[in-house]
Every structure is written in C-alpha cells, then in structure tokens.
C-alpha cells in the first residue's frame, strides 16, 4: 500500500503535493519522493524513511514547479532505499511515474526492455512502467496513448500517475484495482489515492473505475474507458470533515481497521517473494510480520 498525490495548476506544486503526502503517510513509511516540472525541466527529490526526511531535503535544496507528482512508499519489490523510492523515470529522464500496486509480469517485461537497450537502475517493478511507457511514446503529446498501450501489456493491480517533461501542465492517471480519485478545482486539478489528501483544496471528486484513464490539465479533466471512449461522470460533493474522511465512513478508527484487515494482509504480503531470485526477502517479511502482528492485536482488542 502506497500513497499517491498529483497536482496541476497555477500554484507552486510542491507544497500542495507534500501536504497531500502528509495526509497519506499512513499508507507507507519506507520512503517518499516528489517530481515536478518547471520551465521544461524535470527534477526529483527522494528520501528514505518518513516524509519528514523528504521535507528536510526540500528545505535544504528547494524545488518549484507548476505540475508534479509525489509518493509515499510501503516497499514491496526492492528494499527501502533512495534508489528504489518513487517517482521512477525512464532512460532519458523525460517520463516519471508513481505507482500503488504490483506489476506481476514485471520480470519478462524488464528482460524484453533490457534487450531493447533500456537501462534499469532499481530493484522495483515500478521502474518497468516508466520504461514500458517510454517505449510506446511516438512524440510530444503521446503520453496518454503510451500509457494505454502499456496497460495492455501489464498484468497485476495498479494505480498510476505519470507526467512527461515534454507535455506541460498535464497529468495522466490510470487505475486497475487500487483506488485513485480526482479532485476538481477552479483552474487547477488534483489526483490522490484517497479523499483526505485533497480535502484542504476541494470538496468535489470523481472516482476512477477499473480500467479507466484520466487526463488532467488546469482547464479540466478527461475520463475514458479501456477502449478510449469518453466517459461522463458527475462529480461527488464530499461533506465530511478531514477526520470523518479518514475514518472512511465508519464510526471510529478501530471499526475501520477491523474491516480493512483482509486488504491489509493482502497488501502486506504483496511482493515479498522475489521472482528474480526465487527467494523470500526475509528483511521485508520482518516488516510484513510486524504489520500482521498489529492486525492481530486489533482483532483481539475488538473481540474482547
């Protein structure tokens, strides 16, 4: 389970993204990162550990951009490290991606792309997405098409958000499994893994369905299905306060955690087995075991 935030609009994207990540940090404490574009230049900052480490890095070496994406990571493929932290980029530093989920066929895709000359620098399945999208780019303005083509080759579950250095003021998101929500603003738009990340900025949301692709620009949002057909979906007005939103509609946090246990167990175990090496990552299972122990404590408390 990881947290995703994206922003496009007239404001400096960095504070908006970092604020959203702070509200999603419960989705991953292993590392955090951000990528923004300003004046045709794409820059990243990433840090191991909690979000405060990324914030310290940004204070020491500030970034500024008018569109970008951010991520807080719970490690699946690849140990927690700055190298493995999102966002990941393609060979030329043109496309960057953040991802929540798992690409099950990443290894054959990685092998094929490596033979075609792509250079991989991380242990993650997510880096494959950046290179796969790069392989489908036909030129400026083709990011959405490239993402759609890549989706046709990927197996697994994912929520993705990508930006292209050469496509100013444009985010592309896609969903198959994990949640992805669009926040609607006036002359600015947002993307996130969950509503609480964006409640400080908007109350109007569009929820993506499986197989859907969304394109965000400051002027508006375009939503399409797997075949590229335009979808019209009325936004939902969220009236919860941030605390209510974090409870997900449940009366209290314990009830929410009880109902989330199946998802927590599934997400905890995702990617703990290395398809590259045919081995179990014991250090990662240690983190997974701690999460399972926490889930067990919650259930025992609930049962009295």
N, C-alpha and C positions, 0 to 999 in steps of 0.2 A: 504494500500500500504506500503510495507516494502522493504528494500534493503538487498541483499544477496551478499556475496563475499566468494570465496573459493580459496585455493592455495595448490599445492603440488609440491615439488621440493627441490633443494639443499640449497636454501636460507632460512634465518630466515623468517618464515611465517608471523609473527606479523606485521612488517612494511608494507608488501605488502597488507595485509588484511585491516589494518587501513587506508592506503592511498585510497584503493578502497571504503571503507565506507564513507570517507570524500567526495568523488565524488558522492556518492549516498545519502547523508544525507537529501536531499530534499524529499526522499521517507519516512522519518519518524524521528521525533524529540523526541519521548516519552522515548526511552531508546536505549542503544546499548550494544553489547556484543561480545565476541570472545571466541573460544575454540581451543586449539592446543594440539598436541601430541608430546612429546619428550621422547625418551628412554623408550617407553612403558607406559608413564604416561600422562593421560589426565587432563588438567587444564582449568578452565574457569575464565573469568573476565566479570562482567556485571555492568552497572551503569544506574541510572535513568537520564532522561533528554538528553541533546545534547551530541554529540560524544565527545566533549572536556572533559566531566566528565569521560568517559572511558579512554581517553588518560591520564588524571591526575592519575587515578588509576593504569594504566600500568607504569607510571613513578615512582610511589611510590612503586610498587610491580611488577617488570618486569616479563614478560613471554617470553619464547623462544620455538619454535618448528619448525619442517620441513614440517608439513602439518596441515591445520586447516580451520575453517570457521568463518565468522563474520556476524553480523546482525545489522541493524538499524531499529527501530520499530515504526510503527504507530499503536497504540493499537486498537484492535477490541474486542476479548474476554479477559476480565481481565483488571483491571485498570493499568495505568503505575506504575510500581514498579520494584525493582531489582529482586524480586522473579519471576515476570511474564516476565522478559526480556529474550530474546533468547541469546544463544542457550539453548535448553532444553535437559534433559538427562533422561535415563531410570533408573530403580531401582538400578542398580549396578554401575552407572557411567561409563558404557562401550560405549554406543551409545549416540551421541549428534546430534541434528537436528536444522536447521534453516528453516524458512517457510515464504512464502509470499502467502496469500490467506485465505481461511476459510474452515474448515472441518465441513460440515453441519450436519453430523451424529455423531459428537464427543461425544454427551451425551450417547447414547446407547453403543458406543464403550467403553467409560470410565466406565460405570456401569458394563459391562461384564468383563473388565480387572480388575476392583476393586474386583469383586467376585473371580477372579482367583488369588488374592493376590498382585496385583500391587499397589504401594503406590504413590498417586498423591500429589504434594505439591504446585501446582499453580492453577490459575483460567483459564488458557488458553486452547484453543482447540489443540494447537501445541504439548503440552506435551503428548497428546494421541498418536501422531505419534511415538514418541520415545518408548513408552511402547508397542505399537502395533508391531513395528518392532522388539523389543526385544522378543516378544512372538513368532516370527517366526524364530529366529536365531537357526540354527542347530549346530553351532560350528564355529571355525575360518574359514574365507573365505566365509561366507554365507550372508554377508550384502546385496549384490545386489539381491539375491534371496528373502531375507526377505523383502526388500523394494518393490519388485514386488508383493509379496503376500499381503503386506499391502495396496498397491494401489488398489487391487481388492476388498478391504473391505471399502475403504474410499469414501465418497460422498462429492462433493464440487469442489473447484478450488484451485490449489496449485502449487507452485514451491518449491521444497525441495532439500536440500543438507545435506547429513549425513556423519559422519565419525565414525569408530569403533576403539576403542583403540587397539584392538587385530588384526587389519588389517593395518599394517604400510604402509604409503605412498599411500593412496587410498581414493578417494572421490567418492561418489555415488550421482548423481543428478536425479531428476525426474520432469516432467512438465505436468500439466493439466490446461491450462488457462494462468496464469501469465507468463511473459517471463523469459527465462533462456538461457544465452549464454555461450559458451565455448571459452576461449582464448587459442590459441595454441602457445607454446614456444619451445625452444630448451632444452630438459631435464627438463622442468617444464610446468605445465598446470594450467589454471585458470577457475573459474566459477563466474558468476555475474548475477545480474538482468538486467543490461544494459551495453552497449558497453563502455560508458565513464569511467566506473570504471576501465577498463583494458587497455586503450589506451596508458598509460605510459609504458606498458610492452610488448604489442603485437599489431599487425595490422591484424592478421589472426583469423577469428572467425567462429564457427559453431553454428547455431541457432537451438535449440531444437524445435521439433514439439509436439503437444498434444499427451500424452500417451507414450512419449519416455523416456528412461532411459539411462543415460550416466555414464560410469566409467572412472575416471581419475587417471593415475599414472604418474610418471615423464617420463616414456618411451612413453606414448601415450594415446589415447582416444578411447574408445569402445562405439559405439552408437547402441542401439537396440530399437525395437518397443514394443508394448504392449505384444506381444506374445513371446518376447525374441529373435526374428530374427534379425540378424546382419544387420545394415544399413551402406551404404557407402554414404557419403555426402561430396562433395568438400568444403573446407573452402572458405569463402569470405574475400577478402582483403579490409579493411576499410581505405580509404584515407582521410577521414575528419580529421580536427584538433579537439581537445577536445571541443572547443566552438561550432563548427558545429555539432558535435555528440550530444551535449546536446540539440541542437535545433531540433534533430530528423528529419532532412531533410527539416524543414520549414525555411522560410526566416528570421523570427525573433521569439523571445520567445512569444510575445503576440499571434501570429497566432497559435503557438504550443499549448498554453494554451486554446485557443478557441476550437480547435479541440479535446482537451483532456477532455473537461468538462463532457461528458457522463460517461467516465471512472472514473473521479474524484468523481462525485456524487455517483456512484455505490460503489466505494471503501470506500468512507467516511461513508456510511450507513451500510456497512457490519459489522455484529457482534454487532451492537448497542443494540440489543434486547437479553436478557438473556433467553435461553431455559431452563436453570437450574431452574430459579425462576419465569419465566413467566412475567418478568418486563422489563421496559425500564430503561437503565442506564443513568440517567439524566446528570451526570457529563461528561459522554462520549459524549452524544448528544450535550453538550455545545461545545466541541471541534469540533464535526461534523458541528454544526451550523456555527461556525466561518469559517470553510473551505467553506461551501456553500455561506456565505456572500462574501468571497473572490472571488469565482467563479462568483457571480452575478456582482461584481464590474468590473471584467474583461470583461464580456459581455456588460455591459453598456458603458464602455470606447470604446469598439470595435464598438458599434453601434452609437457612437457619441451622 
